Amino acid sequence: MWATWANLLTALRLASIGPCAYGVWSENWWLAAACFSLAAISDFFDGWLARRYQQASSLGGLFDHATDAAFVTVVLAALSGSAVPWILPVLIPLAFVQYMLDSQTLSGQKLRTSWLGRNNGIGYFVLAGIPIIRNALGLGWPTDFSISLFGWLLVVSTGVSMIDRARVWIASK
């Protein structure tokens, strides 16, 4: 069932990707902050709505996670000219494809989550939001150095997560 409130919220997040990235590229930080806020709020509530109204499905979960991956990849790529490590927007879609294949979602299986993967996903949103909100509010903190450090920690944790998924997949064969 596609016509659900949860999928509508996910679709709004998907639609906010371009305007948010444009806001970053053009340094229109208020536009970027508004789109980022819409994305964060919709991500918080879409799963809750799906569960609350018993409309959760493996396809809806895939739509939600794919939209999250697309959002953070594009926005972090737009931010990578500053403090965000350039490699992170390359790793995120690779990690998502591995996650999707590992979960066998193409055969209708639900996504198999992991503690590290979930926290990486949250970290990607946080990393995108910090410089956007900082710049929209005209703050001097956190510094680009601390943002970059957090970004490199996410690079390492994403790599660890990918290696762990590969190790488990190889062991199962």
Beta strands, then each sheet from edge to edge (+ up, - down):
end
